[in-house]
């Protein structure tokens, strides 16, 4: 009888551990050329030799992990064994990348090119642009990016129609779209790009291949002269949330960019991040309010919770399967965990060296 009880308890513990281990968290340690690995809210291990991770970005596709480094390396790693599989240097400075079933595409600052690799990081083609390249995205059989120095948006089309390693050709280029495009996002069939020096953002309808310019106006009808990187926007729940640059506000618009309201915030917002159910949004700040995050209720469009930490908050990430929000606190070498059901600080995960970006792998489910 005792043996059966012990067996049942062991089985229950095994099942509990594996269910709770389905999310694996990788945290960029920006000054250590490494990724910290967190499981079950405990620091488990570390992947070393990840090159310059000062602005490192990690993405997952199927059971593969990829990272891009500040110094132009694409690194493929196994997120389950936590082993680096291969690396390939596309340039002296890379800014962004995208992945699909057959390829990885990298937008480079220097070299001035967009490089196409297969999923094992073997080079396929380098598209020379004579420009810094930004805002790279995939839509159906198209690869879209902006040329910062040439004020141009380029659309490449895969002649193989996504069935194997791509064979890209220039399908369409939009000239004089705005001054110095710097980032982009895909929303449905729209490629949306922002500019450093233009009082609008641009939208390419990728189904009709038509381009339009849209001004964002504040409630006093002044144009927004600078919008932050689109990775910092949040779209969902019937709204577009844009952190204002240089003002203590989150701007709220309808999906067709009609003004709704401004949400007053404690500091200068940098990053907005929607919860998976779109009910809440976490907002991070710069300057004196770097250690603060505020939580906005997207039904009332009001701030309802505030958390302050003992160091700069560089990134947040909502769990997709648990009521948790992970917060990287850079100065004190930890990731904080907020319970998003009862809204309290439930845990602090230490031994994470100068954390910044937080990325969740779900492939082991």
Secondary structure, 3 states (H helix, E strand, C coil): CHHHHHHHHHHHHHHHHHHHCCCEEEEEECCCCEEEEEECCEEEEEECCCCCCCCCEEEEECCEEEEECCCCEEEEEECCCCEEEEEEECCCEEEEEEECCCEEEEEEEECCEEEEEECCCCEEEEEECCCCEEEEEEECCEEEEEECCCCEEEEEEECCCCCCCCCEEEEEEEECCCCCEEEEEEECCEEEEEECCCCCEEEEECCCCEEEEECCECCCCCECCCECCHHHCEEECCEEEEEECCCCEEEEECCCCCEEEEEECCCEEEEEEECCCCCEEEEEEEHHHCCEEEEEECCCCEEEEEEECCCCEEEEEECCCCCEEEEEECCCCEEEEEECCCCEEEEEECCCCCEEEEEEECCCC
